Amino acid sequence: RGIGLQYVKSLLDRTEGTVVACCRDPESATGLHEVMEVPGYQGRLLARPVDITDDSKIQSLAKELEGTYERVDGLFNVVGMLGDPSDPPGPERNLSQMDREFTSQNFAINVVGPMMVTKAIAPLMKAKKGKKYLRDSESVIVQMSARVGSISDNVGGLGWHAYRMSKAALNQGTRTISHELKRQGTWCVSLYPGLTDTDLSKPFQKGLKEGLIFPPEFTVGRMLDVVDGMEEAHSGGLYDWAGQAIPF
């Protein structure tokens, strides 16, 4: 659903390969089933169950991908957690509202999960060995981040403690693995989609002017443009949907 589902649609339109869409319960993912029925997509879209908080499920996915395809060209970690202000404990408005369990959940879903998926899939993404390329181009890992995860950009932000901290940690993780994985021809980037019309942003849309909330197809299209325009110097960076660098 949301940005993740739109990535599936856009990747099917913009590439010729197979797209493997992962979610907790593919059977109930009606949006995915509808896409599978679109003429031209049959056989190119697979839905697989995965729980990013369960390492055994992540490893099972990686083993299946290795056995079936032997390689992965692009990994998009789209999962994220923010919370609903009408349903405490989060996202927090002030320090007194911080909750240990809610904070731990933010880190488990926004940081640890994507990094564990990356750990499992990265060996399938080797694009070169030494100076010799093993495929036509570099592979790419995309992490979905947020502007509020920027420490430099936080010049007066109130609240959202757990979400801000988790996204800052994700950015650090992305930068760190970019140094390691560039040796195998894999580039890594963190992207900020802007305010997009999804379930995650719904609780925060009230009162916003028309035009300030992007439809998923616009957001994903622009982010894929950023990915398509990447060079090695961009690996490890944080960029918005328009390709503008955001300071860490």
PyMOL commands that set and color helices and strands:
alter all, ss='L'
color gray80, all
select helices_A, chain A and resi 2-14+26-28+30-36+55-68+95-97+100-125+147-149+161-184+202-204+216-228+232-234
alter helices_A, ss='H'
color red, helices_A
select strands_A, chain A and resi 19-23+45-49+74-77+128-129+132-133+139-144+186-192+238-240
alter strands_A, ss='S'
color yellow, strands_A
deselect
rebuild
show_as cartoon
